[in-house]
C-alpha cells in the first residue's frame, strides 16, 4: 500500500498533483502486488542462527553482498555529490541497495527473537550483535537518503520508484540467500514476474504523466483538442524583393515587403 497511500496522501496533504493516469498507476500497483502475493515462493526453512550463519557464509551471497557494498560506496562518495540533487535515482538506489542488508538483518533478528523466547542462548551468539549493528547502520543510511530525496523531489514519485527498486533488490536477495525460487513452479514464476511488471507499469504511469491535467471531466476535451490541433507551416512568411530600377536610383536602398 506504500505506492497508492503516498501518492494519495501527498495529493491531499502536500498539494501535489495526482491526475487520472496517476490514479490508474496506483490501481495497477495494487493489482501487481496482489498477483505477486498469490504466486509468492515458499520460504526455505531457517530456524536457528547457525542455519542463518551458514546461509550468510555461502560464496554466492558473499559475492553478491560485496558487489552491493561496492555499488553503494560508489553511489555515496562519487555520484551522490554530483548528481544527487538532479537525478532522483541516485538517492533511491542507495536506499534500495542498503535495503538488501536491512532485510537480511531483520530476518536473522527475527530468528534470534524467537530463539530467545524459546530459551536458547542467542545473546551469546556473535551473529546476533553483527545483525544488530548491520540493521542500525543500514536503516540510518536509508532514512538519511530517503529524507534527502523527499526534500528535493515529488513525494508521489519518490515512493513508487523506491518501491520498485527496493522490491527488485529484495527479490534478488531472497533468490541468492534463501533460494526461495528453487521449488517454484513455472506458473508461479510467470505470475510473480507478471505481477512485478504490472507494478512497474503502474509506477511508469504515475511518473511519466504527472504533469498532464487529465481527469474524467476534461478527458473528452483533451482528446478532442489533440485531434484538432492546428497545422503550422514553416513557409508562412515569404520574403519578396521589389526592385524597380526605373523609379529607384541605384544609390538608394532597396525596398522589401514581407507578406504573411
N, C-alpha and C positions, 0 to 999 in steps of 0.2 A: 504493500500500500504506500510505500515511500514516494513513488513516482506521482500518482494522482493526488495524494494528500499534499505534497509540497507544491505542486502546480496550482491546486485549487486554493490552498491557504495563502500562497503568495499573491494570488489574484485578488483575494478579498482583503487581506490584511496589509499588503505592501503596495497595492495598486498596480501590480504587473499584469500585462495583457495575457489573456487566455482566450483565444478565438475558437471557432468551431473545429478547426483541424487539430488544435491542441487538445480539445476535449476528446476527439476521436483517438488521438495518440494515447491519452490516459486510459481509454477503454481497451485499446489493443494491448497495452502493457498489462492490464489486469487479466485479459484473456490469455496472453502468453505465459504469465506467471502461473495461472491455473493449469494450463497444459503441462508445464514443467513439473508442477507438484504431482499431477496424476501419474506422470511417467518417471518420477524420481527414482534413482537407483537405490538398491538395498545397501545399507551401510555395513561395511565389514566389521565384525565383532572385535572390539578392542576394549578390554575390561580392566586392565591394570596398567600402572605406569611403566612396568617393564615391557609390556606389549607396545606401548606408545613410544618408548625409547628405542625399541628395535625398529619401529617404523621410521623414526626420525633419522636413524643411522644408515638407512639404505642408501646406496650410492646414487640412485636416481633422484631421490629427494634432496640429497646434499648438493648435487649439481644444480638442480632446479632452484634451490634456495640461494646458492651462490650467484646464479645469474640474476635473480630478482634483487638481491642486495646490491650487486654491481650496477644494475639499471637504476635503482633508487638513488644511489650515491651520485651517479652522473646527472640525473634529473635535479637533485637538490643543489649540487655545487656548480654545475655547468649551465644547465638550461633554465632553471628557475630564475636566477638573477637577470637573465637576458630576455626571456620570452614569457615569464610567468604573468606579467601584467597585461599581456595582449593575447595570449593563447590559453583558452580555457582547459585544454587537455593536459597542460604541464602539471598544474597543482593536483588535478583529479587523478592523473596517472600515478603520482606519488602516493596519494591516499589509497588507491586501489592496490598497488604493489605491496605496500605495507600491510594491507588487509590480509594478505596471504599468511603473514606471520601472526597476526592477531587471531585469525580463525583457528589456526593450528594450536595456538596457546590456549584459547578458550576450550577447545576440545580436550586438551590434556588436563587443564584445571578442572573441567567437569568430571573427568575420571578420578582426579585426586580428591575432589569433594565427596564423591560417592564412596571412595575408599576410606576417607576419614570417618564418615558416619558408620562405616562397616567395621571400624576398629583396626584398620591397617595402619602401619607406621609411615604414612605418606609425608609427614613433615620432615622425616629424616632422609627422604629420598632427594638427591640433588636436582633431579629433573623438575620437581615442584617449584623450587625457587628460580630456576632458569626460566621456566614458563611464566612466572610472575613478573620477572624483570622484563622479559620479552613483550609481555602483554602491556605493561605500563608504558614502555618506550614506544611501541607501535601505536597504541591508542593516542598518546600525546602527540605524536607526529601527525596522525590522521586528523585530529581536531585542529591542530595548528594550520595545516594547509587547506583543510576544508573551510575554515573561517576566512582565510585569505581569499579563497575562491569566491565565497559568498559576499565578501566586501566589494569585489570587483565586478562580478558577472551576475546575470539574472538568476534568481533563485529557482525559477521554473525550468531553467536549463541545467543548472549545476547538479541537482539531484538525479534527474534521468540519466545524464551522461555518466555520473558517478556510479549509478546503479548498474548500468551495462558493463562498465569497466570492472567494477568490483565483482560482479557475478561471474564474469569471464575468468578472472583470476581465481576465484573460489572454486569454480568447476575444475579448472586445470589443477589446482592444488589437491582437490579430492581425488582426482584421477591418479595422480602420482603418489600421494601419501597413503590414501586408504584403499586405492584400487576398487572404487565403488562401481565402475562400469564393467568389471570383468564378467559378472553374472547377468548383465542386462541382455534382454532380447533385442532383436532388430527393431521391433515395433516401438519399444521403449526408447531406444536410441534415436530413432526418427522423430518420435514425439517430443523428446527433450530438445533436439536441435530445432525443430519447427517452432516450439514454444519460445525458445530463446530468440530466434529470428523474428518472431512476431513482436517480441518486446523491443528489439532493435528498430523495427519498422515504426512502432508507436513512438519511440523516442525521436526518430527522424522527423515524423510529422510534427511533434511538439517543438522541435528545434528549428527546422528549416523554414517553416511558415509562421513564425511567431510574430512577425511584423505586419502580416496581412490582416486587414479589417474584414474578416469573414464571419458571418453569423447566419442563423436560419432566416432572419428577417431580410438581410440585404444580399443573400446568396443569389436570387434571380437577377438583381440589378448588377451584381459583379460579373456574372456570366454574360449578361447582355451587353454590358459596356466593353467587355473583352472582344466580343464578336463584332461590334460595330465601331471598332477603333478606326479613326481616320487614317488614310494613306498619305504619307508625307513624301513628296517628290524632291529629289535632290537638286533637280534643274529648275527650281522655282524662279530664281532670279536670272534674268538674261541681260547681258551687257551688250548694248548696241552702240556702235560708234557712228556718229553723224558727222560726215566730213563734206563740207560744201566749199570747194576751192574758189568758186566764182564769187561768193559773198564774204568769205572769211579770209583775211590776209594770212600769209604763211607764218608771220612772226607772232600771231596771237594764238593762245592755247585752244586746242580743240574741245568740242563740247561732247559729253557723253550723256546718254539717257539710260536710266535703269527702269525697266518695265517689269512689273510683277503681275 
